[in-house]
Amino acid sequence: MRVQDKSIIVTGAGSGIGEGIARRLAEEGAQVIVNDIDVVSGEKVVAEIVAAGGRASFFAADVTSSADMKALVQAAEQRHGKLDAMVNNAGWTHRNQSALEVSEEEFDRVYAVNVKSIYLSTIHAVPALRRNGGGSLVNIASTAGVRPRPGLTWYNGSKGAVITTSKSLAAELGADNIRVNCINPVMNPLTRLSTSFAGGELTEERLATFRATIPLGRFSTALDVGNAVLYLVSDEAAFISGVCIEVDGARCV
């Protein structure tokens, strides 16, 4: 068990990549708090993890709310007596379209969920990690922040901010024995945001065009990302901080 008894929060874990991360961590012995704004989906994930022999509980919180994020971190300490790691997975995007057509409301939402959430996580989780003698933050960014493409300009920018912020935090928090890393997945067509990334229905033609840009010839899966997170929050990565792992089948090469 690579993360036995570690107390780990996973945001946006009610479906998709976040669900896969939560399941993988629970399989390896972690005490997982599944966070989402979708209570039904989040509780369903928890029930399935528990049924499979894992340990998990649900906590509803909006990652753009300081009060909610504070309560989420407090829940981890109250339920598990500590916080070892926080995985900031919750994300949002605008539809694939011209940068000039994205509304101010959409722009604000993207930056609130993708960037402000990292700020709030840092503000509230770091004191808890310090109380625990250290720990780690893992931020789920995107290949869009490394190799941006037209149509998702403001989303691309938000993920670039996550990458730079993660590296800066790693340099700043190292003295506290807090490691900060990020993961850049390539598109997963099974997530809720996939049609927005594609700009419409995921036709086989659209999928084939995008798949052709990935040298390994397939899209990422929740398990792919979950395995990368598992490594970064485990003691095996005790000297790994400030890195971004592309889980992308070499698309960003």
N, C-alpha and C positions, 0 to 999 in steps of 0.2 A: 504494500500500500504506500504509494509515493507521497501522498499528502494526508496521511493518517492523522485524524483529530484536528486538522487545521480548520480554522473558522474563516470561511470565504463568502463574500457577497458577490453575486453576479447580477448586474442590472440588465434589464430587457431580456430576462430569461424565460418569459412565458411562451416563446416560440423561436423557431429558426436557430441561428448561430448561438444565441444566448442559452437556449434550451440544451443544445448539444454540449456546450461548455459545462453547464450545471450537472448534466448527467455524467459526463466524463470525470469531473472532480469527485462526485459522490461515489462513483465506482472505485475510486482510488482512496476512499476513506475520509474525505473531507466532510465537515459539517457545513452544508451549503444553505445560504439564504437566497432563495429565488425571489428576485424583485421584478415587478412589472406594474404597469398601470391597469393592465387587463387582469382582473382578479380571477375570473373563470379559468383563463388559460394558465395563469401562474399556479393556481391551486391544483390544476390537472397535472402539471409537470411534477409538482411536489408529490402528489399521490402516486404517480408512476415510479418516481425515484424510491419512495418508501417501500412500495410493493416489490421493488427489485432488491430490497435489502439495504438501500442507502439511507443516509440521514439528510433531511432537508426540511425547511419550513418556508412559508411564504410571507412576504411583507410588501404591501402595496405602497408605492412611493413614486412621485413624479420627480425625475432626475433634474428638472429645471427649477425645482423649489428647494431653497435652502432649508426650510423647516422640515421638509420631507426627507432630505438627505441626512440631516442631523439625526432624525428619528430612526432612519434605516441603520446607520452606524451604531446608534445606541442599542438597537434591537440585537445586533450581532453580539455586542458585549454582554447584554443581559441574558441572552439565550445560551451563549457559549463561554462566557467569562473572558473573552478576548476577541480581537480581530487580527488575523494573520495576513489576509490579502483581500483586495477589492478589484474586481474585474469590471471595468467600465465598458460595457458592450452596447448599451442602448444607443440607437442612432436614428437619424431621419434624413430624408433627401427631398429635394424638389424634383419635379418631373424633368426628364431629359428634354431640354428645349434651349432656345437661344437665351444667353445670359441677360439680354434686354427684356425678356418676357417674364422673368421670374418676379413675382410680386414682392413688395417689401415685407408683407406678412409671412410669405414663404421663406424668405431670406432669414428673418428673425427666428423663425421656428427651427431652421436648420442649425443656426449657430447656437441657439439655446440648448438644443438636445445634444449636439455633437461637441460643442466647445465649453459652454457654460457649465455643463454637467461635470466636466473634468475639473474645472475650478472648484465647484461645490464639493466634489468628491475629495479633492485635496484638502480643502479647508476643514472638512469634518472627519475624514478618515485618518489623516496624518497624526493628529493628537492620539487617536486610539492605537495606531501602530507604534507610536513612541512609547505609550504605556506598556506595550507588549514587548518592548526591546527591539523593535524593528519589524519588517515585513515587506510586502510588495504591493505595488499597483500595476495592473496591466490594462492598458488602454487599447481598445479595438479601433484601429484607424482604417486605412484602406489603400489598395494599390492606386486609388484615385489621387492620393496625396503624394505619390511618388512619380506616377506617370499619368498626369491628367489628360483627359480627352474632351473635345467639344461637347457641349450639351449639358454638362454637369458642373459648370464653372464654380458656382458658389458652394456646392457640395465638396468639390475638389479642394477648394480653399480651406474649408472647415477641417477637412482631414489632414491637410498639410499643417494646419495649426496644432492639431492633436500630436502629430509626429514631433514637431519642434518643441512643443510644451513638454512632452514626455522626456526628451533628451535634457532639457533644461532642468526639470525636476530631479532627474537622476543625478545631475551634478550638484544640485542644491541639497538634496536629502540624503546623500550618501553617508554623511557624518552621523546620521541617525540610524544607520543600518537599514535604511528603507531603499529598496530597489524599485526602479520605475522603468518599465519596458512597454513596447507596443507591438501589435500584430497588424499586418496589412493583408487582409484576405482579398482575393479576386472575387468577382461576382458569384453568388450562389443563387441559381434560379428558383430555389424553393423558399426563399425568404419573402416576407410580406412586401418588401421594398423593390423586389426585382422588376416588376412592371414599370415602376417609376424610373429605375435605372435605364431600362430599355426604351422608354418613351412610348410604351404601348403594349399590346398583347405579345406574349412571348411565343411567337410563331417559330416553327422549326427553322425557318430561313434566318430569322434574327439570331436564334441560338447558335446556329451553325456558323454564322459570320463572326460572332464573338468568340466562340470556341476555337476558331481557327487562329486566334491571336495568342492562344495559350500553348506553348510548346509541348506540355505533357498531354494535351488533347482532351482535357475534361475541366469542368468547373470545380470550385472548392466545395467541400461539404462541411457540415457542422462538426463532424468528427475530426476533420483535418485541423480546424481551428482549435477545437477542444484539446487535442493532443499538444499543440503548441503552447496553449495556456497552461496545461498541466505541467509541462517542463518549466515554464517561467516562474510558476508559483512554488515549485518544489525546491527542496534543498539541493538538488542537483544543479540548480542555476544560482547557487549562492554568490557567485562572483560575476553574474551577468546583470548588467544594468546599463540603461541608456541605449539599448539596441531596439531595432524594429525588424521583426522577422516577416518577410514576404511569404505568405502562404498562398502561392499564386501559380504554381506549375511553371515558373520561369517567365511569366508574362512581362515582368518589369526589367528583364535583362536587356 
